[in-house]
Amino acid sequence: MSDRPRILGLLLAGGQARRMGGGDKCLRPLGGRTLLDHVIARARPQVDDLIINANGDPARFARWRMPVAADVVEGFAGPLAGILTGLDWAARATSSFDYVLSLPTDAPLIPADLADGLLAGLRSEAAELACAASDGRSHPVIGLWPVALREALRRAMTEEDIRKIDRWTARYRLATVDWPSEPFDPFFNANRPADLEEAGRLLAEAEH
């Protein structure tokens, strides 16, 4: 659609992955590729550009040849800090963006219509923000965020110490867009080593 807003895809890789034993969870192998590779493959066709949000040495992501942005709020402040980082990057980019689509890098099955579905929910409900849901529960980390709200989010984080996504989104009109969880939950995420085996099985099912 010609009136489709420009969207920056934000790959959230700034967590500490304690349940996975530490390190970069998104670099764990899955079916001959990394978790990150799977997420990128599904996200790239849906957005106008992609960046990685990660702390530490960005060189470990060099082979993906995309910008790596560290949290603009220090102290591993959670995914909300990553979202603010993406909004800042989008606002300062040479080409303008209207929204940031935030994606966890441990969810290798994200749907191919995620961005369009969230946009449709935003419009149909005259909402300001949108997040994904499946199987009766919302996934606030998977959301569509207007770049215009970045300073409001910065104030909430730095002046009010808000860290939980739900606390911040409660201030705005939020569209929660549901996806079917059959034959598999498209937002299945690999939190523990055992989850990688299940993710591999689901990917094999999805490809057949």
Secondary structure as UniProt FT lines:
FT   TURN            2..3
FT   STRAND          7..12
FT   HELIX           18..20
FT   HELIX           25..27
FT   STRAND          29..30
FT   TURN            31..32
FT   STRAND          33..34
FT   HELIX           35..43
FT   HELIX           44..46
FT   STRAND          49..53
FT   HELIX           58..64
FT   STRAND          68..69
FT   TURN            74..76
FT   HELIX           79..92
FT   STRAND          99..104
FT   TURN            105..106
FT   TURN            108..109
FT   TURN            112..113
FT   HELIX           114..124
FT   TURN            125..126
FT   STRAND          129..134
FT   TURN            135..136
FT   STRAND          137..146
FT   HELIX           147..149
FT   HELIX           150..159
FT   HELIX           165..169
FT   TURN            170..171
FT   STRAND          174..179
FT   TURN            186..187
FT   HELIX           193..206
//
